Amino acid sequence: MLINIVFNLLLFLVTVNTIPIPFIDNAIFIAISNSSSTTILNQTCNQCLCQSNSSYIALNCFPNDTCQFFTTYPRTYTIQSISQARLYFLQQILPNASQCCMPNTSYLLNQLNTVTPIFANVLAPRCIVLDNYGYIVTVSQVNYTIVRLYSTNLTVVNQPVSPKFTSQPIAIAYYDETYYVGFQFFILAIDSSNLGILSNITTPYLQGTRSMIFLDNGQTMVVSATNVNLILFFNRSDNVSKNYSYFYQQSVNYSYPHGLWYVNDTYFYLTSWQNNVIYSYSAINNSLAWKQSLFINASSVASGFNGNHLVVDECDRFWFLLGVNGIRIFDNQGVLLGNFTMINSTIFDAIISDGYVIYLSDTKLNRVSRIDLNIQCS
Protein backbone atom coordinates (compact mmCIF):
# COMPACT_ATOMS: atom_id res chain seq x y z
CA MET A 1 0.00 0.00 0.00
CA LEU A 2 1.13 3.53 -0.66
CA ILE A 3 -0.12 4.81 2.68
CA ASN A 4 2.38 4.21 5.45
CA ILE A 5 1.58 6.22 8.58
CA VAL A 6 3.71 6.10 11.70
CA PHE A 7 1.61 7.93 14.28
CA ASN A 8 3.14 5.73 16.95
CA LEU A 9 5.68 8.55 17.17
CA LEU A 10 5.09 10.84 20.16
CA LEU A 11 2.84 13.84 19.47
CA PHE A 12 3.65 17.05 21.36
CA LEU A 13 2.26 20.59 21.55
CA VAL A 14 4.01 23.91 21.20
CA THR A 15 2.39 27.34 21.60
CA VAL A 16 2.99 29.93 18.86
CA ASN A 17 1.24 33.29 19.09
CA THR A 18 -0.97 31.79 21.87
CA ILE A 19 -2.10 28.99 19.49
CA PRO A 20 -1.18 25.42 20.50
CA ILE A 21 0.33 23.56 17.53
CA PRO A 22 0.79 19.78 17.66
CA PHE A 23 4.06 18.40 16.31
CA ILE A 24 6.08 15.20 15.99
CA ASP A 25 9.80 15.32 16.68
CA ASN A 26 12.28 13.57 14.38
CA ALA A 27 9.71 13.15 11.60
CA ILE A 28 8.67 14.69 8.27
CA PHE A 29 5.59 14.43 6.07
CA ILE A 30 6.16 13.08 2.56
CA ALA A 31 3.48 13.42 -0.10
CA ILE A 32 3.53 10.56 -2.58
CA SER A 33 2.22 13.10 -5.08
CA ASN A 34 2.17 16.78 -4.26
CA SER A 35 1.86 20.05 -6.15
CA SER A 36 0.65 22.14 -3.21
CA SER A 37 3.80 22.65 -1.16
CA THR A 38 6.24 25.53 -0.83
CA THR A 39 9.90 25.05 0.09
CA ILE A 40 11.89 27.80 1.82
CA LEU A 41 15.68 27.63 2.10
CA ASN A 42 18.00 29.12 4.74
CA GLN A 43 15.28 29.63 7.35
CA THR A 44 15.21 28.17 10.84
CA CYS A 45 12.15 26.34 12.05
CA ASN A 46 11.18 29.25 14.32
CA GLN A 47 11.48 31.70 11.42
CA CYS A 48 9.23 29.52 9.30
CA LEU A 49 6.66 29.25 12.07
CA CYS A 50 6.55 33.05 12.26
CA GLN A 51 5.91 33.19 8.49
CA SER A 52 3.11 30.60 8.52
CA ASN A 53 -0.42 31.71 7.72
CA SER A 54 -3.92 30.27 7.66
CA SER A 55 -3.47 28.73 4.19
CA TYR A 56 -0.86 26.27 5.45
CA ILE A 57 -1.94 23.01 7.06
CA ALA A 58 1.43 21.36 7.80
CA LEU A 59 5.10 22.26 8.05
CA ASN A 60 8.23 20.15 7.65
CA CYS A 61 11.28 21.53 9.42
CA PHE A 62 14.43 19.85 8.12
CA PRO A 63 17.71 19.84 10.07
CA ASN A 64 19.49 21.82 7.30
CA ASP A 65 17.44 25.03 7.83
CA THR A 66 14.96 24.16 5.10
CA CYS A 67 11.19 24.35 5.57
CA GLN A 68 8.36 22.90 3.51
CA PHE A 69 4.78 24.19 3.87
CA PHE A 70 1.74 22.17 2.75
CA THR A 71 -1.58 23.79 1.88
CA THR A 72 -3.47 20.49 1.58
CA TYR A 73 -2.96 16.90 2.64
CA PRO A 74 -2.66 14.45 -0.25
CA ARG A 75 -4.45 11.13 0.05
CA THR A 76 -1.29 9.09 -0.25
CA TYR A 77 1.69 9.94 1.91
CA THR A 78 4.19 8.69 4.44
CA ILE A 79 5.43 10.10 7.72
CA GLN A 80 9.11 9.32 7.83
CA SER A 81 11.49 9.37 10.77
CA ILE A 82 14.34 11.86 10.23
CA SER A 83 16.77 12.75 13.00
CA GLN A 84 16.49 16.37 14.23
CA ALA A 85 13.54 17.15 11.95
CA ARG A 86 10.10 18.25 13.13
CA LEU A 87 6.61 18.00 11.63
CA TYR A 88 3.99 20.60 12.64
CA PHE A 89 0.22 20.31 12.11
CA LEU A 90 -0.42 24.04 11.83
CA GLN A 91 -4.23 23.93 11.95
CA GLN A 92 -4.40 21.20 14.57
CA ILE A 93 -5.69 18.84 11.86
CA LEU A 94 -4.07 15.44 11.34
CA PRO A 95 -4.04 13.81 7.87
CA ASN A 96 -6.59 11.11 7.19
CA ALA A 97 -5.53 7.59 6.28
CA SER A 98 -7.99 7.31 3.40
CA GLN A 99 -7.29 5.32 0.27
CA CYS A 100 -7.85 6.03 -3.38
CA CYS A 101 -8.64 2.57 -4.71
CA MET A 102 -10.15 2.09 -8.17
CA PRO A 103 -11.40 -1.50 -7.90
CA ASN A 104 -12.73 -1.81 -11.46
CA THR A 105 -9.64 -2.92 -13.38
CA SER A 106 -11.45 -2.92 -16.74
CA TYR A 107 -12.43 0.72 -16.27
CA LEU A 108 -8.90 1.55 -15.17
CA LEU A 109 -7.44 -0.03 -18.32
CA ASN A 110 -10.01 1.74 -20.49
CA GLN A 111 -9.00 5.06 -18.96
CA LEU A 112 -5.33 4.28 -19.55
CA ASN A 113 -6.02 3.67 -23.23
CA THR A 114 -8.27 6.72 -23.59
CA VAL A 115 -6.44 9.55 -21.83
CA THR A 116 -3.84 11.44 -23.87
CA PRO A 117 -0.49 11.54 -22.01
CA ILE A 118 1.90 14.47 -21.82
CA PHE A 119 5.58 13.81 -22.46
CA ALA A 120 9.04 15.08 -21.66
CA ASN A 121 11.95 14.14 -23.90
CA VAL A 122 14.68 12.47 -21.85
CA LEU A 123 17.46 10.53 -23.55
CA ALA A 124 17.51 6.95 -22.19
CA PRO A 125 15.69 7.54 -18.86
CA ARG A 126 15.89 4.85 -16.22
CA CYS A 127 14.18 4.62 -12.81
CA ILE A 128 11.91 7.49 -11.82
CA VAL A 129 11.37 8.82 -8.29
CA LEU A 130 9.26 11.56 -6.73
CA ASP A 131 11.17 13.78 -4.30
CA ASN A 132 10.09 16.12 -1.49
CA TYR A 133 10.02 19.08 -3.88
CA GLY A 134 7.36 17.36 -5.99
CA TYR A 135 9.82 16.75 -8.84
CA ILE A 136 9.86 13.64 -11.00
CA VAL A 137 13.53 12.65 -11.11
CA THR A 138 15.43 10.23 -13.35
CA VAL A 139 18.88 9.82 -14.87
CA SER A 140 19.89 9.99 -18.52
CA GLN A 141 22.17 7.21 -19.71
CA VAL A 142 23.10 9.29 -22.76
CA ASN A 143 23.79 12.65 -21.12
CA TYR A 144 25.26 11.15 -17.90
CA THR A 145 23.13 13.50 -15.78
CA ILE A 146 20.26 13.71 -13.30
CA VAL A 147 17.07 15.02 -14.93
CA ARG A 148 14.43 16.73 -12.77
CA LEU A 149 10.93 17.51 -14.06
CA TYR A 150 8.02 19.44 -12.60
CA SER A 151 5.43 16.75 -11.88
CA THR A 152 2.48 18.84 -13.13
CA ASN A 153 3.64 19.57 -16.69
CA LEU A 154 6.96 17.66 -17.02
CA THR A 155 8.97 20.77 -17.88
CA VAL A 156 12.63 20.61 -16.89
CA VAL A 157 13.85 22.02 -13.59
CA ASN A 158 16.94 23.95 -14.70
CA GLN A 159 18.57 24.87 -11.38
CA PRO A 160 20.77 23.71 -9.86
CA VAL A 161 22.60 22.14 -12.78
CA SER A 162 23.21 18.41 -12.53
CA PRO A 163 26.79 17.20 -12.26
CA LYS A 164 28.12 15.56 -15.42
CA PHE A 165 29.04 12.04 -14.38
CA THR A 166 32.15 10.35 -15.74
CA SER A 167 30.41 6.95 -15.68
CA GLN A 168 27.04 5.98 -17.10
CA PRO A 169 24.22 6.19 -14.50
CA ILE A 170 22.03 3.09 -14.37
CA ALA A 171 19.58 3.64 -11.50
CA ILE A 172 18.29 6.24 -9.04
CA ALA A 173 16.55 6.06 -5.66
CA TYR A 174 15.47 8.78 -3.23
CA TYR A 175 15.51 8.86 0.57
CA ASP A 176 15.94 11.54 3.24
CA GLU A 177 16.59 14.52 0.94
CA THR A 178 19.17 12.51 -0.98
CA TYR A 179 19.35 11.01 -4.47
CA TYR A 180 21.21 7.71 -4.66
CA VAL A 181 22.52 7.31 -8.21
CA GLY A 182 23.63 3.81 -9.11
CA PHE A 183 26.46 3.06 -11.53
CA GLN A 184 27.91 -0.26 -12.60
CA PHE A 185 30.31 -0.58 -9.64
CA PHE A 186 29.37 2.18 -7.17
CA ILE A 187 26.58 4.43 -5.86
CA LEU A 188 26.79 8.19 -5.35
CA ALA A 189 24.76 9.89 -2.59
CA ILE A 190 23.78 13.35 -3.91
CA ASP A 191 22.19 16.20 -1.95
CA SER A 192 18.77 16.91 -3.49
CA SER A 193 18.90 20.64 -2.68
CA ASN A 194 22.20 21.57 -4.37
CA LEU A 195 23.09 18.34 -6.25
CA GLY A 196 26.43 18.17 -4.46
CA ILE A 197 28.02 14.74 -4.06
CA LEU A 198 27.93 13.57 -0.43
CA SER A 199 29.57 10.16 -0.58
CA ASN A 200 30.69 7.30 -2.79
CA ILE A 201 29.31 3.92 -1.74
CA THR A 202 31.01 0.80 -3.03
CA THR A 203 32.15 -2.76 -2.38
CA PRO A 204 33.78 -5.36 -4.66
CA TYR A 205 30.44 -7.22 -4.62
CA LEU A 206 28.62 -4.27 -6.19
CA GLN A 207 28.55 -5.26 -9.85
CA GLY A 208 25.59 -4.06 -11.88
CA THR A 209 23.56 -1.78 -9.59
CA ARG A 210 19.89 -2.00 -10.52
CA SER A 211 17.60 -0.97 -7.66
CA MET A 212 17.79 0.41 -4.10
CA ILE A 213 15.37 0.50 -1.16
CA PHE A 214 15.79 1.58 2.47
CA LEU A 215 14.81 -0.25 5.67
CA ASP A 216 14.77 0.65 9.38
CA ASN A 217 14.30 4.41 8.86
CA GLY A 218 17.19 4.49 6.43
CA GLN A 219 19.64 2.57 8.59
CA THR A 220 19.81 -0.23 5.99
CA MET A 221 20.11 0.13 2.22
CA VAL A 222 19.24 -2.90 0.07
CA VAL A 223 20.71 -3.09 -3.44
CA SER A 224 20.20 -5.56 -6.28
CA ALA A 225 23.52 -6.44 -7.95
CA THR A 226 22.35 -7.96 -11.20
CA ASN A 227 25.71 -9.02 -12.70
CA VAL A 228 26.54 -11.32 -9.78
CA ASN A 229 23.00 -12.40 -8.76
CA LEU A 230 23.26 -10.90 -5.28
CA ILE A 231 21.17 -8.83 -2.89
CA LEU A 232 23.53 -6.54 -0.99
CA PHE A 233 22.86 -4.97 2.42
CA PHE A 234 24.58 -1.78 3.58
CA ASN A 235 24.55 -0.08 6.99
CA ARG A 236 24.38 3.69 7.27
CA SER A 237 27.65 4.80 8.78
CA ASP A 238 27.19 8.58 8.66
CA ASN A 239 23.95 10.53 9.02
CA VAL A 240 25.42 13.74 7.59
CA SER A 241 27.12 12.47 4.44
CA LYS A 242 24.53 9.69 3.97
CA ASN A 243 27.37 7.22 3.64
CA TYR A 244 26.72 3.47 3.73
CA SER A 245 29.13 0.59 4.35
CA TYR A 246 28.78 -2.96 3.06
CA PHE A 247 27.30 -5.28 5.71
CA TYR A 248 26.35 -8.63 4.16
CA GLN A 249 24.91 -10.29 1.06
CA GLN A 250 22.44 -12.94 0.01
CA SER A 251 22.61 -14.96 -3.18
CA VAL A 252 19.57 -15.56 -5.38
CA ASN A 253 18.96 -18.74 -7.38
CA TYR A 254 17.84 -16.97 -10.55
CA SER A 255 19.40 -14.62 -13.09
CA TYR A 256 19.50 -10.83 -13.10
CA PRO A 257 17.77 -9.63 -9.91
CA HIS A 258 16.46 -6.22 -10.85
CA GLY A 259 13.60 -4.12 -9.44
CA LEU A 260 13.02 -3.87 -5.68
CA TRP A 261 9.68 -2.88 -4.11
CA TYR A 262 9.54 -2.01 -0.39
CA VAL A 263 6.57 -3.27 1.65
CA ASN A 264 7.89 -2.92 5.20
CA ASP A 265 11.13 -3.43 7.11
CA THR A 266 10.77 -7.21 7.04
CA TYR A 267 9.23 -7.78 3.61
CA PHE A 268 10.02 -6.74 0.04
CA TYR A 269 9.67 -7.90 -3.58
CA LEU A 270 12.36 -8.34 -6.22
CA THR A 271 11.96 -8.92 -9.96
CA SER A 272 14.05 -11.10 -12.23
CA TRP A 273 14.83 -9.22 -15.43
CA GLN A 274 15.75 -12.36 -17.38
CA ASN A 275 12.92 -14.62 -16.22
CA ASN A 276 10.01 -12.11 -15.97
CA VAL A 277 9.34 -13.31 -12.43
CA ILE A 278 8.62 -11.60 -9.09
CA TYR A 279 9.91 -13.06 -5.82
CA SER A 280 8.93 -12.09 -2.28
CA TYR A 281 11.45 -11.85 0.58
CA SER A 282 10.53 -12.11 4.25
CA ALA A 283 13.01 -11.56 7.06
CA ILE A 284 14.23 -14.40 9.24
CA ASN A 285 16.98 -14.52 11.88
CA ASN A 286 16.61 -10.84 12.86
CA SER A 287 16.75 -9.74 9.22
CA LEU A 288 20.18 -11.26 8.68
CA ALA A 289 18.67 -13.74 6.24
CA TRP A 290 15.64 -13.57 3.98
CA LYS A 291 13.25 -16.30 2.86
CA GLN A 292 12.75 -16.25 -0.92
CA SER A 293 9.38 -17.30 -2.38
CA LEU A 294 8.08 -17.29 -5.94
CA PHE A 295 5.22 -14.81 -6.16
CA ILE A 296 4.33 -14.08 -9.81
CA ASN A 297 5.63 -15.85 -12.91
CA ALA A 298 4.85 -13.74 -15.98
CA SER A 299 6.99 -15.73 -18.41
CA SER A 300 3.94 -17.35 -20.00
CA VAL A 301 2.30 -13.98 -20.75
CA ALA A 302 5.39 -11.91 -21.59
CA SER A 303 8.24 -13.16 -23.76
CA GLY A 304 11.86 -12.03 -23.76
CA PHE A 305 14.00 -10.50 -21.02
CA ASN A 306 12.15 -7.49 -19.64
CA GLY A 307 11.23 -7.97 -15.96
CA ASN A 308 12.20 -4.40 -15.08
CA HIS A 309 10.26 -3.06 -12.10
CA LEU A 310 7.19 -3.55 -9.93
CA VAL A 311 4.64 -1.04 -8.60
CA VAL A 312 1.83 -1.92 -6.17
CA ASP A 313 -1.28 0.31 -6.19
CA GLU A 314 -3.81 1.01 -3.44
CA CYS A 315 -6.10 -1.80 -4.54
CA ASP A 316 -3.17 -4.17 -3.91
CA ARG A 317 -2.70 -4.77 -7.64
CA PHE A 318 0.77 -5.58 -8.90
CA TRP A 319 1.89 -3.66 -11.98
CA PHE A 320 4.76 -5.63 -13.53
CA LEU A 321 6.70 -3.39 -15.94
CA LEU A 322 7.89 -5.67 -18.72
CA GLY A 323 9.63 -3.42 -21.24
CA VAL A 324 8.49 -4.11 -24.81
CA ASN A 325 5.66 -6.23 -23.37
CA GLY A 326 4.20 -3.20 -21.62
CA ILE A 327 2.58 -3.62 -18.22
CA ARG A 328 0.89 -6.75 -16.89
CA ILE A 329 -1.44 -6.17 -13.93
CA PHE A 330 -2.00 -8.96 -11.37
CA ASP A 331 -4.05 -9.24 -8.20
CA ASN A 332 -2.44 -10.08 -4.86
CA GLN A 333 -2.88 -13.79 -5.57
CA GLY A 334 -0.89 -13.54 -8.81
CA VAL A 335 -3.93 -13.77 -11.12
CA LEU A 336 -3.56 -11.77 -14.34
CA LEU A 337 -6.16 -8.98 -14.51
CA GLY A 338 -5.14 -7.20 -17.71
CA ASN A 339 -2.38 -5.46 -19.61
CA PHE A 340 -1.47 -2.03 -20.90
CA THR A 341 0.92 -1.33 -23.78
CA MET A 342 2.06 1.74 -25.69
CA ILE A 343 3.06 1.42 -29.34
CA ASN A 344 6.83 1.07 -29.92
CA SER A 345 7.57 1.72 -26.26
CA THR A 346 9.78 -0.03 -23.72
CA ILE A 347 8.35 0.77 -20.29
CA PHE A 348 11.06 0.68 -17.65
CA ASP A 349 9.65 2.20 -14.46
CA ALA A 350 6.48 3.82 -13.13
CA ILE A 351 5.00 5.88 -10.30
CA ILE A 352 1.30 5.74 -9.41
CA SER A 353 0.35 8.82 -7.42
CA ASP A 354 -2.79 10.61 -6.16
CA GLY A 355 -5.93 10.04 -8.19
CA TYR A 356 -4.10 7.55 -10.41
CA VAL A 357 -1.78 10.06 -12.00
CA ILE A 358 0.71 7.68 -13.58
CA TYR A 359 4.28 8.49 -14.60
CA LEU A 360 6.20 6.18 -16.92
CA SER A 361 9.80 6.10 -18.13
CA ASP A 362 10.29 4.78 -21.66
CA THR A 363 13.81 3.77 -22.67
CA LYS A 364 12.97 3.21 -26.34
CA LEU A 365 10.98 6.36 -27.08
CA ASN A 366 13.34 8.41 -24.85
CA ARG A 367 10.68 10.07 -22.75
CA VAL A 368 8.94 10.34 -19.41
CA SER A 369 5.15 10.50 -19.65
CA ARG A 370 2.32 11.54 -17.36
CA ILE A 371 -1.15 9.96 -17.70
CA ASP A 372 -3.75 11.79 -15.60
CA LEU A 373 -6.79 9.55 -15.11
CA ASN A 374 -8.66 12.20 -13.04
CA ILE A 375 -9.95 9.71 -10.52
CA GLN A 376 -11.93 11.42 -7.75
CA CYS A 377 -11.65 9.65 -4.40
CA SER A 378 -14.10 10.00 -1.54
Order of alpha helices (4+ residues) and beta strands (2+ residues): beta-beta-beta-alpha-beta-beta-beta-alpha-beta-beta-beta-beta-beta-beta-beta-beta-beta-beta-beta-beta-beta-beta-beta-beta-beta-beta-beta-beta-beta-beta-beta
